[in-house]
C-alpha cells in the first residue's frame, strides 16, 4: 500500500515537472520582452535584430516553438514543423514564431547555432525568429532547460495548446487539425 502510494506521488511529480510551464488555455502567454538580440530580420542579404515583446503575438494564428540552442532540442519537434510546412497554411493568417534560447547552448557551439538560425530565416523568411541570448523567455514562461516547448495561439493571442517536450504523432495531428480550425475561423 505504501509503495503504491509512493508510486502515485512520484508519477504526479514527474508529470508536474514534465509540464512545468505556466501557460493557461484561453489566456495569453506571460508577458516577456527580449532586448538582447531579439527578433531576427533579414533584408538585402543582411541580418539585424529588433527588440521583441510577447505583446506583439496577437493578430495571427501562431505556433510558438521555444527551443534551447541545441540540435537535440531542435530535433524534438522537427516532425511538427514538417507537418506545418505540409499543411501549407496561409502566411496572411498564420505564422510560426521560433524562440531560440541561445543561453542554453553547449559551450563552444555558438557559431553553429547562429549559422543554423540564419539559414532557417533565409529558408523561411515569413517565419518569426526570436534569439534570446539571456534566457528571459525561458524564465518568464517557466520552461525546462535543454528542451522544446510548443504553444498554439489563436488570432487573439490566447493559448489553445501547450506542451513541453516531444510531441507524439497524435499530438502533432491534433496541432495541425487545430491550426486548420483556427485559420478558418
Backbone as CSV, one residue per row, in Angstrom:
resi,resn,N_x,N_y,N_z,CA_x,CA_y,CA_z,C_x,C_y,C_z
1,UNK,0.820,-1.192,0.000,0.000,0.000,0.000,0.869,1.263,0.000
2,UNK,1.925,1.264,0.826,2.827,2.417,0.880,3.566,2.576,-0.436
3,UNK,3.992,1.467,-1.012,4.715,1.521,-2.291,3.799,2.063,-3.376
4,UNK,2.549,1.620,-3.381,1.591,2.089,-4.389,1.372,3.594,-4.233
5,UNK,1.212,4.065,-3.020,1.026,5.495,-2.765,2.246,6.289,-3.196
6,UNK,3.415,5.752,-2.893,4.653,6.408,-3.296,4.763,6.490,-4.817
7,UNK,4.381,5.428,-5.513,4.416,5.430,-6.984,3.456,6.465,-7.551
8,UNK,2.284,6.592,-6.950,1.310,7.579,-7.427,1.869,8.990,-7.240
9,UNK,2.443,9.261,-6.070,3.030,10.579,-5.808,4.182,10.853,-6.778
10,UNK,5.032,9.887,-7.014,6.161,10.055,-7.934,5.660,10.320,-9.356
11,UNK,4.636,9.594,-9.784,4.063,9.795,-11.119,3.513,11.203,-11.245
12,UNK,2.821,11.674,-10.220,2.274,13.029,-10.252,3.394,14.067,-10.297
13,UNK,4.449,13.842,-9.535,5.577,14.770,-9.521,6.268,14.807,-10.874
14,UNK,6.494,13.650,-11.464,7.122,13.598,-12.793,6.247,14.300,-13.815
15,UNK,4.929,14.082,-13.778,4.015,14.758,-14.703,4.079,16.262,-14.526
16,UNK,4.131,16.702,-13.240,4.222,18.133,-12.978,5.517,18.709,-13.525
17,UNK,6.620,18.035,-13.269,7.911,18.533,-13.738,8.009,18.528,-15.253
18,UNK,7.379,17.557,-15.909,7.432,17.473,-17.365,6.648,18.604,-18.021
19,UNK,5.730,19.212,-17.273,4.952,20.314,-17.829,4.964,21.486,-16.859
20,UNK,6.128,21.947,-16.516,6.274,22.999,-15.524,5.932,24.378,-16.072
21,UNK,5.656,24.484,-17.353,5.342,25.786,-17.947,4.157,26.441,-17.233
22,UNK,4.029,27.744,-17.430,2.913,28.434,-16.800,1.943,29.004,-17.836
23,UNK,1.597,28.211,-18.834,0.604,28.597,-19.831,-0.767,28.147,-19.355
24,UNK,-1.783,28.961,-19.636,-3.154,28.615,-19.293,-3.984,28.671,-20.566
25,UNK,-4.682,27.579,-20.854,-5.539,27.540,-22.036,-6.563,28.674,-21.941
26,UNK,-6.707,29.404,-23.044,-7.649,30.517,-23.105,-7.077,31.849,-22.646
27,UNK,-5.838,31.847,-22.159,-5.181,33.077,-21.706,-3.976,33.380,-22.603
28,UNK,-3.482,34.588,-22.512,-2.263,34.941,-23.241,-1.048,34.358,-22.538
29,UNK,0.046,34.227,-23.279,1.292,33.783,-22.658,1.751,34.868,-21.684
30,UNK,2.505,34.503,-20.656,3.006,35.519,-19.735,3.840,36.577,-20.458
31,UNK,3.705,37.799,-20.000,4.411,38.932,-20.605,5.916,38.755,-20.495
32,UNK,6.598,39.045,-21.584,8.059,38.979,-21.598,8.567,39.744,-22.818
33,UNK,9.748,40.324,-22.678,10.382,41.019,-23.786,11.834,40.593,-23.916
34,UNK,12.342,40.627,-25.142,13.736,40.264,-25.409,14.415,41.473,-26.028
35,UNK,15.385,42.000,-25.302,16.120,43.183,-25.774,17.540,42.852,-26.220
36,UNK,18.127,41.782,-25.662,19.471,41.378,-26.064,19.320,40.388,-27.202
37,UNK,19.614,40.784,-28.379,19.310,40.163,-29.666,17.853,40.500,-29.960
38,UNK,16.917,39.545,-29.892,15.515,39.824,-30.182,15.104,39.219,-31.503
39,UNK,14.190,39.902,-32.218,13.662,39.361,-33.463,14.682,39.529,-34.588
40,UNK,15.010,38.403,-35.224,15.957,38.396,-36.329,15.271,38.894,-37.597
41,UNK,15.894,39.854,-38.234,15.413,40.401,-39.504,16.425,40.043,-40.594
42,UNK,15.917,39.812,-41.793,16.798,39.519,-42.924,16.316,40.324,-44.120
43,UNK,17.149,41.251,-44.557,16.787,42.103,-45.680,18.053,42.478,-46.439
44,UNK,17.988,42.397,-47.749,19.122,42.756,-48.608,20.396,42.020,-48.201
45,UNK,20.253,40.713,-47.969,21.385,39.857,-47.619,22.052,40.234,-46.291
46,UNK,21.330,40.985,-45.446,21.886,41.443,-44.170,20.954,41.039,-43.027
47,UNK,21.561,40.596,-41.916,20.808,40.244,-40.718,20.889,41.383,-39.713
48,UNK,19.792,41.615,-39.016,19.763,42.593,-37.936,18.754,42.100,-36.895
49,UNK,18.717,42.786,-35.753,17.824,42.398,-34.666,17.020,43.600,-34.197
50,UNK,15.773,43.326,-33.787,14.911,44.329,-33.170,14.426,43.785,-31.838
51,UNK,14.171,44.683,-30.883,13.563,44.249,-29.632,12.259,43.522,-29.942
52,UNK,11.930,42.545,-29.115,10.704,41.773,-29.303,9.968,41.668,-27.977
53,UNK,8.636,41.628,-28.060,7.815,41.508,-26.870,6.635,40.598,-27.173
54,UNK,6.262,39.767,-26.222,5.141,38.837,-26.404,3.829,39.564,-26.674
55,UNK,3.739,40.839,-26.335,2.533,41.618,-26.619,2.292,41.741,-28.123
56,UNK,3.324,41.473,-28.931,3.198,41.557,-30.390,2.592,40.293,-31.013
57,UNK,2.300,39.269,-30.209,1.850,37.988,-30.753,0.428,37.989,-31.321
58,UNK,-0.534,38.690,-30.743,-1.880,38.664,-31.334,-1.888,39.203,-32.767
59,UNK,-2.864,38.740,-33.533,-3.009,39.210,-34.918,-3.002,38.076,-35.919
60,UNK,-2.263,37.001,-35.605,-2.219,35.819,-36.463,-2.331,34.576,-35.586
61,UNK,-2.813,33.506,-36.180,-2.734,32.203,-35.535,-1.256,31.836,-35.540
62,UNK,-0.768,31.299,-34.430,0.662,31.006,-34.328,0.939,29.672,-33.664
63,UNK,2.066,29.101,-34.084,2.720,28.075,-33.292,3.990,28.732,-32.797
64,UNK,4.124,28.780,-31.487,5.373,29.239,-30.892,6.158,27.989,-30.554
65,UNK,7.379,27.947,-31.020,8.280,26.866,-30.644,9.438,27.506,-29.899
66,UNK,9.516,27.223,-28.607,10.636,27.705,-27.799,11.618,26.555,-27.677
67,UNK,12.853,26.782,-28.125,13.830,25.694,-28.086,15.148,26.168,-27.490
68,UNK,15.771,25.264,-26.771,17.126,25.514,-26.301,18.035,25.567,-27.523
69,UNK,19.130,26.287,-27.432,20.062,26.423,-28.552,20.914,25.175,-28.739
70,UNK,20.265,24.053,-28.891,20.925,22.751,-29.034,20.240,21.977,-30.162
71,UNK,21.020,21.253,-30.930,20.422,20.484,-32.023,19.460,19.424,-31.488
72,UNK,19.732,18.865,-30.315,18.836,17.853,-29.749,17.474,18.462,-29.424
73,UNK,17.438,19.699,-28.951,16.168,20.366,-28.645,15.421,20.693,-29.937
74,UNK,16.151,21.132,-30.942,15.541,21.448,-32.234,14.922,20.201,-32.854
75,UNK,15.585,19.071,-32.704,15.116,17.817,-33.301,13.860,17.277,-32.624
76,UNK,13.641,17.634,-31.355,12.497,17.090,-30.623,11.184,17.260,-31.375
77,UNK,10.949,18.451,-31.888,9.667,18.707,-32.547,9.804,19.077,-34.015
78,UNK,10.896,18.634,-34.628,11.058,18.829,-36.074,9.912,18.186,-36.861
79,UNK,9.375,17.016,-36.444,8.235,16.449,-37.179,7.018,17.377,-37.190
80,UNK,6.819,18.150,-36.132,5.716,19.115,-36.124,5.949,20.187,-37.182
81,UNK,7.158,20.715,-37.244,7.458,21.752,-38.236,7.273,21.197,-39.646
82,UNK,7.694,19.963,-39.885,7.476,19.324,-41.188,5.987,19.240,-41.510
83,UNK,5.180,18.879,-40.512,3.724,18.761,-40.717,3.102,20.127,-41.000
84,UNK,3.593,21.163,-40.339,3.078,22.514,-40.577,3.430,22.970,-41.995
85,UNK,4.642,22.684,-42.437,5.040,23.038,-43.803,4.131,22.338,-44.808
86,UNK,3.869,21.045,-44.574,2.997,20.278,-45.478,1.559,20.785,-45.467
87,UNK,1.119,21.394,-44.353,-0.255,21.897,-44.245,-0.488,23.125,-45.119
88,UNK,0.593,23.794,-45.542,0.522,24.955,-46.440,-0.482,26.003,-45.959
89,UNK,-0.319,26.431,-44.714,-1.192,27.454,-44.147,-0.838,28.815,-44.743
90,UNK,-1.852,29.650,-44.919,-1.651,30.976,-45.498,-0.807,31.840,-44.569
91,UNK,0.234,32.454,-45.122,1.106,33.325,-44.335,0.392,34.617,-43.927
92,UNK,-0.749,34.884,-44.549,-1.521,36.069,-44.186,-2.187,35.914,-42.819
93,UNK,-2.519,34.675,-42.438,-3.234,34.457,-41.179,-2.510,33.526,-40.211
94,UNK,-1.407,32.928,-40.647,-0.644,32.015,-39.791,0.835,32.393,-39.809
95,UNK,1.497,32.216,-38.648,2.944,32.425,-38.586,3.541,31.520,-37.510
96,UNK,4.682,30.942,-37.833,5.458,30.211,-36.845,6.397,31.205,-36.175
97,UNK,6.420,31.181,-34.854,7.339,32.012,-34.082,8.284,31.078,-33.351
98,UNK,9.539,31.107,-33.723,10.544,30.258,-33.086,11.408,31.127,-32.185
99,UNK,11.452,30.746,-30.923,12.262,31.458,-29.940,13.412,30.531,-29.562
100,UNK,14.629,30.957,-29.844,15.800,30.141,-29.556,16.517,30.717,-28.350
101,UNK,16.636,29.900,-27.329,17.326,30.293,-26.104,18.803,29.954,-26.281
102,UNK,19.569,30.908,-26.793,20.993,30.656,-27.017,21.795,30.666,-25.715
103,UNK,21.151,31.084,-24.624,21.776,30.988,-23.301,21.868,29.519,-22.864
104,UNK,21.047,28.673,-23.490,21.018,27.242,-23.185,21.610,26.467,-24.365
105,UNK,22.828,26.822,-24.716,23.554,26.136,-25.790,24.795,25.487,-25.200
106,UNK,25.275,24.482,-25.853,26.506,23.825,-25.416,27.666,24.781,-25.672
107,UNK,28.517,24.930,-24.680,29.662,25.846,-24.788,30.487,25.507,-26.030
108,UNK,30.807,26.536,-26.785,31.626,26.357,-27.981,30.830,26.121,-29.254
109,UNK,29.486,26.063,-29.147,28.674,25.792,-30.334,27.971,27.041,-30.859
110,UNK,28.258,28.186,-30.284,27.562,29.418,-30.644,27.563,29.723,-32.127
111,UNK,28.683,29.556,-32.797,28.770,29.852,-34.232,27.878,28.921,-35.042
112,UNK,27.794,27.658,-34.628,26.938,26.691,-35.327,25.469,27.015,-35.106
113,UNK,25.128,27.397,-33.872,23.745,27.773,-33.565,23.357,28.993,-34.387
114,UNK,24.221,30.011,-34.403,23.921,31.225,-35.162,23.761,30.917,-36.651
115,UNK,24.641,30.089,-37.216,24.523,29.720,-38.636,23.216,28.998,-38.907
116,UNK,22.825,28.099,-38.017,21.572,27.364,-38.178,20.370,28.313,-38.138
117,UNK,20.391,29.264,-37.206,19.311,30.242,-37.090,19.223,31.081,-38.362
118,UNK,20.350,31.585,-38.825,20.354,32.428,-40.016,19.938,31.657,-41.259
119,UNK,20.387,30.412,-41.400,19.976,29.599,-42.544,18.472,29.343,-42.521
120,UNK,17.925,29.096,-41.336,16.481,28.888,-41.208,15.694,30.121,-41.605
121,UNK,16.173,31.292,-41.210,15.493,32.540,-41.566,15.552,32.783,-43.068
122,UNK,16.674,32.460,-43.701,16.777,32.596,-45.158,15.798,31.661,-45.868
123,UNK,15.693,30.421,-45.355,14.826,29.427,-45.995,13.348,29.734,-45.784
124,UNK,12.991,30.259,-44.615,11.597,30.551,-44.281,11.475,32.005,-43.828
125,UNK,11.631,32.952,-44.760,11.675,34.366,-44.384,10.383,34.881,-43.748
126,UNK,9.266,34.220,-43.980,7.987,34.641,-43.406,7.847,34.222,-41.944
127,UNK,8.716,33.334,-41.491,8.672,32.908,-40.091,9.297,33.967,-39.193
128,UNK,8.804,34.015,-37.982,9.348,34.941,-36.996,10.364,34.182,-36.151
129,UNK,11.562,34.732,-36.030,12.636,34.097,-35.270,13.113,35.078,-34.205
130,UNK,13.065,34.613,-32.961,13.499,35.424,-31.836,14.732,34.759,-31.232
131,UNK,15.813,35.503,-31.082,17.028,34.986,-30.457,17.103,35.584,-29.052
132,UNK,17.023,34.695,-28.078,17.011,35.091,-26.668,18.341,34.684,-26.040
133,UNK,19.291,35.615,-26.042,20.641,35.281,-25.578,20.784,35.269,-24.056
134,UNK,19.750,35.689,-23.340,19.827,35.691,-21.874,18.811,34.742,-21.232
135,UNK,18.028,34.045,-22.035,17.070,33.085,-21.488,15.902,33.712,-20.747
136,UNK,15.549,34.956,-21.087,14.475,35.627,-20.361,13.105,35.007,-20.619
137,UNK,12.876,34.487,-21.825,11.596,33.851,-22.126,11.468,32.543,-21.346
138,UNK,12.533,31.758,-21.325,12.529,30.502,-20.558,12.170,30.766,-19.102
139,UNK,12.759,31.796,-18.534,12.487,32.130,-17.131,11.054,32.619,-16.951
140,UNK,10.605,33.529,-17.808,9.257,34.092,-17.674,8.176,33.038,-17.866
141,UNK,8.437,32.070,-18.739,7.436,31.051,-19.034,7.660,29.759,-18.243
142,UNK,8.670,29.744,-17.382,8.969,28.606,-16.501,9.166,27.314,-17.309
143,UNK,10.053,27.381,-18.300,10.293,26.243,-19.181,11.501,25.427,-18.725
144,UNK,11.525,24.179,-19.141,12.595,23.262,-18.793,13.846,23.558,-19.633
145,UNK,15.026,23.345,-19.063,16.257,23.534,-19.835,16.447,22.405,-20.850
146,UNK,17.249,22.679,-21.857,17.656,21.684,-22.857,16.480,21.018,-23.548
147,UNK,15.392,21.752,-23.752,14.185,21.129,-24.281,13.511,22.010,-25.319
148,UNK,12.293,21.645,-25.627,11.469,22.338,-26.606,10.057,22.438,-26.051
149,UNK,9.420,23.570,-26.278,8.020,23.747,-25.902,7.259,24.215,-27.132
150,UNK,6.017,23.744,-27.266,5.155,24.125,-28.386,3.889,24.741,-27.811
151,UNK,3.544,25.927,-28.313,2.352,26.628,-27.865,1.591,27.082,-29.103
152,UNK,0.298,26.787,-29.154,-0.554,27.245,-30.249,-1.391,28.408,-29.731
153,UNK,-1.353,29.521,-30.467,-2.147,30.695,-30.121,-3.206,30.935,-31.183
154,UNK,-4.391,31.356,-30.743,-5.402,31.778,-31.696,-5.081,33.206,-32.143
155,UNK,-5.902,33.745,-33.040,-5.643,35.067,-33.607,-5.613,36.169,-32.541
156,UNK,-6.357,35.971,-31.456,-6.393,36.947,-30.361,-5.173,36.828,-29.445
157,UNK,-4.335,35.803,-29.677,-3.145,35.615,-28.863,-3.363,34.736,-27.649
158,UNK,-4.490,34.032,-27.597,-4.790,33.161,-26.465,-4.283,31.743,-26.712
159,UNK,-3.754,31.133,-25.666,-3.210,29.778,-25.748,-4.336,28.777,-26.000
160,UNK,-4.140,27.937,-27.013,-5.097,26.881,-27.328,-4.513,25.489,-27.115
161,UNK,-3.191,25.413,-27.036,-2.489,24.141,-26.819,-1.101,24.486,-26.316
162,UNK,-0.598,23.682,-25.383,0.771,23.892,-24.904,1.327,22.577,-24.383
163,UNK,2.568,22.306,-24.756,3.250,21.123,-24.244,4.752,21.348,-24.307
164,UNK,5.434,20.857,-23.279,6.894,20.827,-23.291,7.331,19.421,-23.638
165,UNK,8.459,19.331,-24.321,8.983,18.032,-24.698,8.486,17.603,-26.063
166,UNK,8.794,16.388,-26.403,8.474,15.847,-27.727,6.981,15.555,-27.861
167,UNK,6.389,16.031,-28.957,5.005,15.730,-29.242,4.892,14.336,-29.853
168,UNK,3.839,13.629,-29.494,3.562,12.324,-30.087,2.975,12.550,-31.475
169,UNK,2.950,11.517,-32.316,2.291,11.681,-33.624,0.830,12.127,-33.487
170,UNK,0.141,11.648,-32.456,-1.251,12.049,-32.239,-1.342,13.530,-31.866
171,UNK,-0.399,14.007,-31.062,-0.383,15.420,-30.693,-0.031,16.305,-31.882
172,UNK,0.859,15.836,-32.726,1.184,16.589,-33.943,-0.061,16.738,-34.804
173,UNK,-0.800,15.648,-34.979,-2.033,15.710,-35.768,-3.047,16.637,-35.106
174,UNK,-3.134,16.584,-33.784,-4.051,17.466,-33.044,-3.691,18.930,-33.296
175,UNK,-2.397,19.259,-33.276,-1.956,20.633,-33.519,-2.289,21.061,-34.946
176,UNK,-2.010,20.216,-35.916,-2.298,20.559,-37.316,-3.805,20.744,-37.514
177,UNK,-4.609,19.851,-36.948,-6.073,19.995,-37.042,-6.529,21.297,-36.391
178,UNK,-5.965,21.612,-35.233,-6.308,22.845,-34.531,-5.930,24.070,-35.368
179,UNK,-4.762,24.027,-36.005,-4.342,25.143,-36.857,-5.306,25.350,-38.018
180,UNK,-5.725,24.252,-38.640,-6.707,24.372,-39.739,-8.004,24.988,-39.227
181,UNK,-8.438,24.552,-38.064,-9.660,25.075,-37.471,-9.526,26.568,-37.154
182,UNK,-8.431,26.946,-36.537,-8.221,28.335,-36.126,-8.027,29.272,-37.311
183,UNK,-7.414,28.788,-38.378,-7.194,29.663,-39.544,-8.443,29.817,-40.398
184,UNK,-9.446,28.982,-40.161,-10.730,29.114,-40.876,-11.711,29.977,-40.111
185,UNK,-11.446,30.214,-38.845,-12.388,30.983,-38.009,-12.324,32.454,-38.308
